[in-house]
Amino acid sequence: NKSIRLPRFRRESLVRFSALYAIIIFLLVFLVGPLATLFVKAFQDDDGMFVGLAHFAEYFSSTALVYSVGHTLEIALWSTVISVSLAFFYAYALSRKRVPCKIFFRYVGMIPIFAPTMLLGIALIYLFGNQGIFTNLGIEIPLYGKVGIILSESIYCFPVATTLLMVAFSAADNRLYEAADSMGTSAWRKMFTITLPSVKYGLINAVFVAFTYSFTDYGAPSVVGGSYNVLATDVYKQVVGQQNFNMGAVVGIIMLLPAVLSFAVDRVTNAKQHAAISAKAVPYQIKPHRKSDIAATVFCSIVALAMLLFFAVALFASLIKFWPYNLTFTLANYDLTSAGIGNGVMAFQNSIHVALLTATLGTAITFVGAYIIEKTQHSFRRSRRFAYLLSILPVAIPGTVVGLSYIMFFNAPAFAIPFTNLALVNPLHGIYGTLWIIVFANLIHYYSVPFTTATTALKRLDKEFETVSESLAVPFYRTFFRITVPLCFTAICEMWVYFFVNAMVTISAVVFLYSSATPIASTMIVSMQGAGKIAPAAAMCMLLLFVNLIVRFIYEIANHFLRKRDKRMAG
């Protein structure tokens, strides 16, 4: 019997070994390699000679560049305070109060996720620009510069912070509130002694994530930033405008610092948050309280109306001839054949192709990687830990840094070997200037969240499936396709949608990687807006938004039927 089973186990071990190291090699090549190139560039001159910290000294000796660091920090701080504060009360209202139409409010609050950040800036121009709706009503703000960027980033970060806080609020223990009520504790005292301590880790996580998002975003500053320099626009000017890759690498490393800090805080807070949840906890029971319920409903309505106003204004702007002088209805702005010097159709098609490739390839690689790491319990322990570390690392890498490192890594035809006259040919140089480099940049940029989703789904599966399969001499890959994939199909669909939606609207990474032969819709929006063609830019933004909403709507319908099927099977 052993002589029969031994070859099978060896064969399965070989398959597991091959899959695990294929994932590791993939992440080393497309994640570690580009980042290593970025770090090396920061300490070299144009000829590849080591210059130490000379570029950093040069950067911080430039007054204008140092100001951009201060500007970026100020914007990130204000955006974080505004977005997290609004998200806290919004999530609290939806989680702890009897607010009608919660599903409606929840989805409206998530709309900014599905739109390019440039759309938020364009909507602000139509509301508060020189000829904006509110400007003509006498409500003026200094839009172009700090204020405009802060408003855009606050809206951009709001749904992410809301999602994190909704999860934190869902982990409450109702027994604490019942004990407080029996002692006559006031609502404010319960807020400060029970609610805030119970969600503090989720709140800290939301603060750091919002700070990182607003610190590294390129889309909003490119639209409403004006002459107000921030790091994201600085690195673009250094690399694309001046071809100064070494100084661009310095800015990239500076942008990496808050993201790495956010990553560390996220790992610590998540571990402590899970540890704080008791197995005996009782789910929170919402009790009616007329005044606070009305106040919560009014607050959610105001936030939802503000969200809808932004996107309604952008939609209106895309459907008129010339704001504010000719308000005639037209669909000419949606004529992609005339957008971007005739490349509008190609750019829109390329965006869909990139999103489809990113979603399909990314979901497959991520889920298989998570499965091999999670379900290979008795072998390759160190390799699995290393693969896990590489898999969660991309969440700490801003999109701007991904794009910058990719242009340095894949644009190089060869890499010089230190202390020798030899060079190593870059076999992946051929993908530079093609859609594939954008696909891999998106895949790496958004790798960690789907990986975490897959890992969470796999942890919920009973380990008996693998045990029974082994006892019946069923190969693990057959169990994977016949049992694991069907049971995790909802999570797989969620991963696919996440990749697709983000690949459609991202700008920070692809702004460095597109070429005239591979135009992308999100980069074309920035170009059109910069050329004064704001209405066509708004139309392109709305098209991307519509595609993402349709994809999400199809997913929600499919997910509804899948849940009904699972209930029937369980019954």
C-alpha positions in Angstrom: 0.0 0.0 0.0 2.9 2.4 0.9 4.6 1.6 -2.4 1.4 2.6 -4.2 0.7 5.8 -2.3 4.3 7.1 -2.1 4.5 8.1 -5.8 1.1 10.0 -5.5 2.3 11.9 -2.4 5.6 12.7 -4.2 3.6 13.9 -7.2 1.3 16.0 -5.1 4.2 17.5 -3.2 5.9 18.4 -6.5 2.7 20.1 -7.7 2.4 22.0 -4.4 6.1 22.9 -4.5 5.8 24.1 -8.1 2.7 26.2 -7.4 4.2 27.8 -4.2 7.5 28.7 -5.8 5.7 29.9 -9.0 3.8 32.4 -6.8 7.0 33.4 -5.0 8.9 33.9 -8.2 6.0 35.9 -9.6 6.0 38.3 -6.6 9.8 38.5 -6.6 9.9 39.5 -10.2 6.9 41.9 -10.3 7.1 43.3 -6.8 10.5 43.0 -5.2 12.5 43.5 -8.4 10.9 46.9 -9.4 11.1 48.1 -5.8 14.8 47.1 -5.5 15.5 49.0 -8.7 13.7 52.1 -7.3 15.9 52.0 -4.1 19.1 51.5 -6.1 18.2 54.5 -8.4 17.8 56.8 -5.4 21.5 56.2 -4.5 23.0 56.4 -8.0 23.8 59.1 -10.5 22.8 59.1 -14.1 25.9 56.9 -15.0 25.0 54.3 -12.4 27.7 55.3 -9.9 27.0 55.2 -6.2 26.4 58.7 -4.7 25.0 57.9 -1.3 22.5 60.4 0.1 23.5 63.1 -2.4 20.1 63.1 -4.1 18.3 63.2 -0.8 20.4 66.2 0.3 19.7 67.9 -3.1 16.0 67.3 -2.7 15.7 68.8 0.8 17.9 71.7 -0.2 15.3 72.7 -2.7 12.7 75.1 -1.1 10.0 74.3 -3.6 10.4 70.5 -3.2 10.5 70.7 0.6 7.3 72.8 0.4 5.6 70.0 -1.5 6.3 67.6 1.4 4.6 70.1 3.8 1.7 70.6 1.4 1.2 66.9 1.1 1.3 66.3 4.9 -1.2 69.2 5.4 -3.6 67.9 2.8 -3.4 64.3 4.1 -4.0 65.5 7.7 -7.0 67.6 6.9 -8.5 65.0 4.5 -8.1 62.3 7.1 -9.8 64.4 9.8 -12.7 65.3 7.6 -13.3 61.9 5.9 -12.8 59.8 9.1 -15.0 62.1 11.2 -17.8 61.9 8.6 -17.3 58.2 8.1 -17.4 57.5 11.9 -20.8 59.1 12.4 -22.1 57.7 9.1 -21.1 54.1 10.0 -22.3 54.6 13.6 -25.7 55.7 12.3 -26.1 52.8 9.9 -24.8 50.3 12.5 -26.3 51.5 15.8 -29.5 53.5 14.9 -32.8 52.7 13.3 -32.2 54.5 10.0 -34.6 53.7 7.2 -33.3 52.6 3.8 -29.9 51.5 5.2 -29.1 49.6 2.0 -29.6 52.8 -0.1 -27.4 54.9 2.2 -24.7 52.2 2.3 -24.5 52.0 -1.5 -24.7 55.7 -2.0 -21.8 56.2 0.4 -19.7 53.7 -1.7 -20.2 55.4 -5.1 -16.8 57.3 -5.0 -15.0 53.9 -5.0 -16.4 53.2 -8.5 -15.3 56.6 -10.0 -11.9 58.0 -11.0 -10.7 60.6 -8.4 -10.6 63.1 -11.3 -14.4 63.0 -11.4 -14.5 64.5 -7.9 -12.3 67.3 -8.9 -14.3 68.0 -12.1 -17.5 68.0 -10.1 -16.0 70.6 -7.7 -15.0 72.8 -10.7 -18.7 72.8 -11.8 -19.8 73.6 -8.3 -17.2 76.0 -7.0 -15.1 77.0 -10.1 -15.0 80.4 -11.6 -18.4 79.8 -13.3 -19.6 77.2 -10.8 -23.1 76.8 -9.6 -22.4 77.9 -6.0 -20.0 80.5 -7.1 -22.7 82.2 -9.1 -25.0 82.0 -6.0 -22.4 84.0 -4.0 -20.7 81.0 -2.2 -17.1 81.3 -3.2 -14.1 79.2 -2.0 -10.5 79.2 -3.2 -11.0 75.9 -5.1 -7.7 75.6 -7.0 -5.1 74.5 -4.6 -5.2 73.3 -1.0 -9.0 73.6 -0.5 -9.9 71.8 -3.7 -7.5 68.9 -3.1 -8.7 68.5 0.5 -12.4 68.4 -0.5 -11.6 65.8 -3.3 -9.5 63.6 -1.1 -12.1 63.7 1.7 -14.7 62.4 -0.6 -12.3 59.8 -2.0 -11.3 58.5 1.4 -14.8 58.5 2.9 -16.1 55.2 1.5 -12.9 53.3 2.5 -13.1 54.7 6.1 -16.8 53.9 6.3 -16.2 50.3 5.3 -13.5 49.8 7.9 -15.6 51.4 10.6 -18.7 49.4 9.7 -16.7 46.3 10.3 -15.5 47.7 13.6 -19.0 48.6 14.8 -20.3 45.1 13.9 -18.0 43.5 16.5 -19.9 45.0 19.5 -20.8 43.0 22.6 -24.4 43.8 23.6 -23.9 42.6 27.1 -21.8 45.6 27.9 -24.6 48.0 26.8 -27.2 46.0 28.8 -25.1 46.3 31.9 -24.6 50.0 31.3 -28.4 50.5 30.8 -29.1 48.6 34.1 -26.9 51.1 35.9 -28.5 54.1 34.3 -25.5 55.2 32.3 -26.0 58.1 29.9 -25.7 57.8 26.2 -22.6 60.0 26.1 -20.9 58.1 28.8 -21.6 54.8 26.9 -20.1 56.4 23.8 -16.8 57.2 25.6 -16.5 54.2 27.9 -17.9 51.4 25.6 -18.3 52.3 22.0 -15.1 54.2 21.4 -12.8 51.6 23.2 -14.5 48.8 21.2 -13.9 50.4 17.8 -10.5 52.1 18.6 -8.5 49.6 16.5 -10.8 50.0 13.5 -10.7 53.8 14.0 -6.9 53.8 14.1 -6.8 51.7 11.0 -9.3 54.0 9.1 -7.1 57.0 10.1 -3.9 55.5 8.7 -5.6 54.2 5.5 -7.2 57.5 4.8 -4.0 59.4 5.5 -2.1 57.1 3.1 -4.7 57.3 0.3 -4.8 61.1 0.4 -1.0 61.3 0.8 -0.3 59.3 -2.3 -3.2 60.2 -4.7 -2.4 61.8 -8.0 -5.8 62.2 -9.6 -7.4 65.0 -7.5 -4.2 67.2 -7.4 -3.8 66.9 -11.2 -7.3 68.4 -11.6 -7.8 71.0 -8.9 -4.3 71.3 -7.6 -3.3 74.3 -9.7 0.2 75.5 -8.8 -0.1 73.9 -5.4 2.7 71.2 -5.5 2.3 67.9 -3.8 4.6 64.8 -3.8 2.4 62.9 -6.3 2.6 65.7 -8.9 6.3 66.3 -8.1 7.3 62.8 -8.9 5.4 63.0 -12.2 7.2 66.2 -13.1 10.6 64.8 -12.2 10.2 61.5 -14.1 7.9 62.4 -17.1 8.7 66.1 -17.4 12.4 66.2 -16.7 13.4 62.5 -17.2 15.1 62.7 -13.8 14.7 59.2 -12.6 17.1 59.4 -9.7 15.2 62.3 -8.1 12.0 60.6 -8.9 13.2 57.6 -7.0 13.9 59.8 -4.0 10.4 61.2 -4.0 9.0 57.7 -4.4 10.9 56.5 -1.3 9.5 59.5 0.7 6.0 58.6 -0.5 6.6 55.1 0.7 7.2 56.0 4.3 3.6 56.7 5.5 2.3 53.7 3.5 4.8 51.4 5.3 3.8 53.0 8.7 0.1 52.4 7.8 0.9 48.8 6.9 2.6 48.2 10.2 -0.3 49.8 12.1 -2.8 47.8 10.1 -1.1 44.5 11.0 -1.0 45.4 14.7 -4.5 46.7 15.0 -6.0 43.8 13.1 -4.4 41.3 15.4 -5.5 43.2 18.5 -9.0 43.7 17.1 -9.5 40.0 16.5 -8.1 39.2 19.9 -10.5 41.6 21.5 -13.6 39.8 20.1 -14.9 37.3 22.6 -16.4 34.0 21.4 -19.2 34.6 24.0 -20.0 38.1 22.7 -23.7 38.9 22.0 -24.5 40.8 18.8 -25.6 44.4 19.4 -29.4 44.9 19.5 -30.6 48.3 18.2 -33.1 49.9 20.5 -35.4 52.6 19.3 -34.6 56.2 20.4 -36.7 58.7 18.5 -34.6 61.8 18.7 -31.2 60.1 18.0 -32.8 58.0 15.2 -34.2 61.1 13.5 -30.8 62.9 13.9 -29.0 59.9 12.4 -31.4 59.7 9.5 -31.0 63.5 8.8 -27.2 63.2 8.9 -27.1 60.2 6.6 -29.5 62.0 4.2 -27.3 65.1 4.1 -24.2 63.0 3.4 -26.0 60.9 0.7 -27.5 64.0 -0.9 -24.0 65.6 -1.0 -22.6 62.5 -2.7 -25.4 62.3 -5.2 -25.0 66.1 -5.9 -21.4 65.6 -6.9 -22.2 62.9 -9.4 -25.4 64.5 -10.6 -23.5 67.7 -11.4 -20.8 65.7 -13.3 -23.5 63.8 -15.2 -25.3 67.1 -16.1 -22.0 68.7 -17.2 -21.3 65.8 -19.5 -24.7 66.2 -21.2 -24.7 69.9 -22.1 -22.8 71.8 -24.9 -20.9 74.5 -23.0 -21.2 75.4 -19.4 -22.6 77.9 -18.4 -23.4 79.7 -21.7 -25.1 76.9 -23.7 -27.1 74.5 -21.6 -28.5 72.6 -24.6 -28.7 68.9 -24.2 -26.2 66.9 -26.2 -24.5 63.5 -26.4 -21.5 64.9 -28.3 -19.3 64.8 -25.2 -19.8 61.0 -25.3 -18.5 60.7 -28.8 -15.3 58.9 -28.1 -14.2 59.1 -31.8 -13.3 62.8 -31.2 -11.9 62.5 -27.7 -8.2 62.6 -27.1 -7.2 63.4 -30.7 -9.3 60.5 -32.0 -7.9 57.9 -29.5 -11.0 58.0 -27.2 -12.4 54.7 -28.4 -9.1 52.9 -28.2 -8.5 54.3 -24.7 -11.9 53.2 -23.4 -11.4 49.7 -25.0 -7.9 49.4 -23.6 -9.2 50.3 -20.1 -11.8 47.5 -20.4 -9.3 45.0 -21.7 -6.8 45.9 -18.9 -9.5 45.6 -16.3 -10.7 42.2 -17.6 -7.1 40.9 -17.8 -6.2 42.2 -14.4 -9.4 40.8 -12.8 -9.2 37.4 -14.4 -5.4 36.8 -14.1 -5.2 38.5 -10.7 -8.1 36.5 -9.2 -6.6 33.2 -10.5 -3.1 33.9 -9.2 -4.3 35.4 -5.9 -6.7 32.6 -5.1 -4.3 29.8 -6.0 -1.6 31.5 -4.0 -3.8 31.9 -1.0 -4.9 28.2 -1.3 -1.3 26.9 -1.4 -0.2 29.1 1.5 -3.3 28.3 3.7 -3.9 24.7 2.9 -0.4 23.3 2.7 -0.2 22.8 6.4 2.5 20.2 6.9 5.3 21.2 4.5 7.2 24.2 3.1 6.6 26.1 6.3 9.3 28.8 5.8 8.5 29.2 2.1 4.8 29.6 2.9 5.6 32.3 5.5 7.8 34.1 3.0 5.1 33.9 0.3 2.5 35.2 2.8 4.8 38.2 3.6 5.2 39.0 -0.1 1.5 38.7 -0.6 0.5 41.2 2.0 3.3 43.6 1.2 1.7 45.3 -1.8 -0.9 47.0 0.5 1.9 49.2 1.7 3.0 50.2 -1.8 1.3 53.4 -3.2 0.2 53.2 -6.8 2.6 56.1 -7.7 5.5 54.1 -6.3 4.4 51.0 -8.2 4.3 52.9 -11.5 7.6 54.6 -10.9 9.4 51.4 -10.0 7.9 49.6 -13.1 9.1 52.3 -15.5 12.6 52.0 -14.0 12.6 48.2 -13.9 11.0 47.2 -17.2 12.4 50.1 -19.3 16.0 48.9 -18.6 17.2 46.5 -21.4 19.9 45.1 -19.0 21.1 45.5 -15.4 24.8 46.1 -14.6 26.3 43.5 -12.2 28.1 45.5 -9.5 32.0 45.4 -9.4 32.1 43.8 -12.9 31.9 44.8 -16.5 29.0 42.3 -17.0 25.3 43.0 -17.4 22.3 40.8 -17.0 19.8 41.0 -19.9 16.3 42.0 -18.8 14.0 39.3 -20.3 10.9 41.3 -19.5 12.0 44.4 -21.2 9.6 43.5 -24.1 6.5 44.2 -22.1 7.4 47.9 -21.7 5.1 50.1 -23.7 2.4 47.4 -24.0 -0.8 46.9 -22.1 0.7 44.0 -20.2 2.9 46.2 -18.1 -0.2 48.1 -17.0 -2.0 44.8 -16.2 0.8 43.6 -14.0 1.2 47.0 -12.3 -2.5 46.9 -11.4 -2.3 43.3 -10.4 0.5 44.0 -7.9 -0.9 47.3 -6.7 -4.3 45.7 -5.7 -2.9 42.2 -4.8 -3.2 42.2 -1.0 -6.9 42.9 -0.5 -8.1 40.0 -2.7 -5.4 37.8 -1.1 -6.8 38.6 2.3 -10.3 38.0 1.1 -9.3 34.6 -0.3 -7.4 33.7 2.9 -10.4 34.6 5.1 -12.8 32.5 2.9 -10.4 29.5 3.0 -10.0 29.7 6.8 -13.8 29.3 7.1 -13.7 25.9 5.3 -13.7 22.8 7.4 -10.3 21.1 7.4 -12.1 17.8 7.1 -12.4 18.2 3.4 -8.6 17.8 2.9 -8.4 15.1 5.6 -11.2 13.0 3.9 -9.6 13.6 0.4 -6.3 12.3 1.7 -7.8 9.2 3.3 -9.6 8.4 0.0 -6.4 9.0 -2.0 -8.1 11.9 -3.9 -5.5 14.4 -5.3 -5.6 17.8 -3.6 -6.1 19.6 -6.9 -9.2 17.6 -7.6 -10.5 18.6 -4.2 -9.5 22.2 -5.0 -11.6 22.3 -8.2 -14.6 20.2 -7.1 -15.0 21.5 -3.5 -12.9 24.5 -2.6 -13.7 26.6 -5.6 -17.5 26.1 -5.5 -17.6 26.8 -1.8 -15.5 30.0 -2.2 -17.2 31.1 -5.4 -18.8 34.2 -3.8 -15.4 35.3 -2.4 -13.8 34.7 -5.8 -16.4 36.8 -7.5 -15.8 39.6 -4.9 -12.1 39.4 -5.7 -12.7 39.6 -9.4 -15.0 42.7 -9.0 -12.4 44.4 -6.8 -9.6 43.9 -9.3 -11.9 45.0 -12.2 -13.3 48.2 -10.6 -9.9 49.5 -9.4 -8.2 48.7 -12.7 -10.8 50.7 -14.5 -10.3 53.9 -12.5 -6.7 53.9 -11.3 -4.4 56.7 -12.3 -1.5 56.8 -9.9 0.4 53.9 -11.4 -0.6 53.9 -15.0 0.2 57.6 -15.5 3.8 56.5 -15.8 3.2 53.4 -17.9 0.9 54.2 -20.8 2.2 55.2 -24.2 0.8 56.7 -27.4 0.2 53.2 -28.7 -1.6 52.1 -25.5 -3.8 55.0 -24.3 -5.9 54.5 -21.2 -9.1 56.2 -20.3 -8.0 57.4 -16.9 -4.9 59.1 -18.2 -6.8 60.6 -21.1 -9.2 62.2 -18.6 -6.3 64.1 -17.1 -5.0 65.2 -20.5 -8.5 66.4 -21.6 -9.1 68.3 -18.4 -5.6 69.9 -18.7 -6.5 71.0 -22.2 -9.7 72.7 -21.0 -12.0 70.0 -22.4 -13.8 69.5 -19.1 -17.1 68.3 -20.4 -15.6 65.4 -22.5 -13.4 64.5 -19.5 -16.6 64.4 -17.3 -18.2 62.2 -20.0 -15.3 59.8 -19.9 -15.4 59.7 -16.1 -19.1 58.9 -16.2 -18.6 56.1 -18.7 -16.0 54.5 -16.4 -18.4 54.9 -13.5 -21.3 53.4 -15.4 -19.3 50.3 -16.4 -18.2 49.8 -12.8 -21.7 50.2 -11.4 -23.0 47.7 -14.0 -20.4 45.2 -13.1 -21.1 45.6 -9.4 -24.9 45.4 -10.0 -24.4 42.1 -11.9 -22.3 40.8 -9.0 -24.9 41.7 -6.4 -27.6 39.9 -8.4 -25.4 36.8 -8.9 -24.5 36.9 -5.2 -28.2 37.1 -4.2 -29.0 34.0 -6.2 -25.9 32.2 -4.8 -27.0 32.9 -1.2 -30.4 31.6 -2.0 -28.9 28.5 -3.5 -26.7 28.0 -0.4 -29.7 28.3 1.9 -31.6 25.7 -0.1 -28.6 23.3 0.0 -28.2 23.9 3.7 -31.9 23.3 4.3 
